[in-house]
Amino acid sequence: MPDTPPAAPSDPAGWLRARVAELEARNARLRQAAADRDELAAAQLASERARADSLAVQVAALAAQVEELQRLLGKDSSNSSRPPSSDSPYTKKPKDRSLRGRSGRKPGKQPGAQSSTLEQSGSPDNTVECGPAACGCCGHGLADVPAAWLQKRQVFEAASPPPPVVTEYQILAKQCPGCGETSTGLAPAGVTGRVQYGPRVHASTALAVCANYLPVARAGKLVAALTGVSVSAGFTATIRGKAAARLGPFMDQVRVLLHAAGVLYADETPARVAGHLHYVHVACTEFLTAMHTGDRTKEAIDAGGVLPGYAGTIVRDGYKGYEHLTGALHAWCGAQYAEPGIMRNGFARVAGAACRGGAGSDAGWEEFCIITGSRGRRERGQAGGTVPAWCEEGSSARARVL
């Protein structure tokens, strides 16, 4: 339909009414088209906003996941409870953060400290005179001329290993002339084989293998070079077990002293024993250490002979295998729970353990210590009091922050 109006008819009023109706209809169509367009635009905008909000949520979730993965990848035995055996051999280990401050002293020997300088011996084993044979000026012989002065210079040298001392014990059998009975002599205690190594060879081999952690083959070569006795690889490999078997009385005394200590540190870590996965259990103080191997059950924990019946303070991680030791005060090592999220979860787990440990009391109350700070360092908590928590059994408990 053309936009230009048609020619005016013979009836102007009727033509105007028809023209107005036509324009109103056209205006209504335009308004409807504009409304439809605005509604479509609003729907598209709402869809884009919803899509943007969904993408923002996904980006936030992925960022949190990346942050968590980076945190897990950055964990090792120095900043978490993971054992050193789980550390990657291809990553550079961070330097230990020492808690010691600077003393202001220069490195080396301090003024007034005891000296360890090598001094000359008053009775040397050998003396060698180094005199001139002739005068350096005229060439006159000086063999019979006494020395005008001398200077002593001594060299301390290791002696060559002596040949091994072989002692033969001859076991004699004698027949009694009176009754005719034959009696046999007895060898000294420990002399059981036709050929064997003596106590000093055993001690030297144990020193190389156990105290200095040398491999079996290298330890055997070192013992041969220092003592002059060639030991076999099989003998060197069994020396650790022989040395450990002689530590029974010593370890019994260590367990007695550990059981009497006021504070013990207990932990377990996986290790390979005889080709299988076991756990090395340790109970120690600053000066005493007792270790044994086994699984991770409470029976294996008690097999060390230190923790059963212990009434002091046990500093440990959150492993539930220690919860049967209800006679002791349990302190959590903050070095393994330094992150705030882990500490918050730790309070809840400590509260649950407190309820189980104090079920026989009137109100089910028990106090558990939380030791905060890295590497066992004690630091004051923010509140310094008791933190309420809800127990698994529904009663109350409190954890004391030291």
HUQUITA-V807155 format. One record per backbone hydrogen bond with DSSP energy under -0.5 kcal/mol. CO is the residue of the C=O (numbers start at 0). NH is the residue of the N-H. If there is no record, write none. Layout:
co: [CO:CO]
nh: [NH:NH]
//
This chain:
co: [9:10:11:12:13:14:15:16:17:18:19:20:21:22:23:24:25:26:27:28:29:30:31:32:33:34:35:36:37:38:39:40:41:42:43:44:45:46:47:48:49:50:51:52:53:54:55:56:57:58:59:60:61:62:63:64:65:66:67:68:69:71:75:75:82:83:87:95:109:128:132:134:139:141:154:163:164:165:166:167:168:169:171:173:173:175:180:180:182:187:189:197:198:199:200:201:202:203:204:205:205:206:207:214:215:216:217:218:219:220:221:222:222:223:227:228:231:232:233:234:235:237:238:239:240:241:242:243:244:246:247:248:249:250:251:252:253:254:255:257:261:263:263:264:266:268:270:270:272:275:275:277:278:278:279:280:281:282:283:287:289:291:293:296:297:298:300:301:306:311:312:312:313:313:314:315:318:319:321:323:324:327:328:328:329:330:331:331:332:333:338:339:340:341:342:343:344:345:346:347:348:349:350:351:352:353:355:357:365:365:367:368:368:369:369:370:371:372:373:378:384:385:386:388:390:394:396:397:398:399:399]
nh: [11:14:15:16:17:18:19:20:21:22:23:24:25:26:27:28:29:30:31:32:33:34:35:36:37:38:39:40:41:42:43:44:45:46:47:48:49:50:51:52:53:54:55:56:57:58:59:60:61:62:63:64:65:66:67:68:69:70:71:72:73:74:78:79:85:86:90:97:112:130:141:138:134:144:156:165:166:167:168:169:170:171:184:175:182:179:175:182:173:190:191:201:202:203:204:205:206:207:208:209:210:211:213:218:219:220:221:222:223:224:225:226:228:227:229:230:235:236:237:238:238:241:242:243:244:245:245:246:247:250:251:252:253:254:255:256:257:258:259:260:312:265:314:283:281:279:272:277:275:272:277:270:280:293:268:291:266:289:264:284:282:280:278:300:301:302:303:304:309:328:263:314:315:330:265:332:321:322:324:325:327:329:313:330:368:315:333:370:335:336:342:343:344:345:346:347:348:349:350:351:352:353:354:355:356:357:358:360:367:397:399:331:370:371:401:333:378:375:376:371:400:387:398:396:393:390:388:367:386:369:401]
//
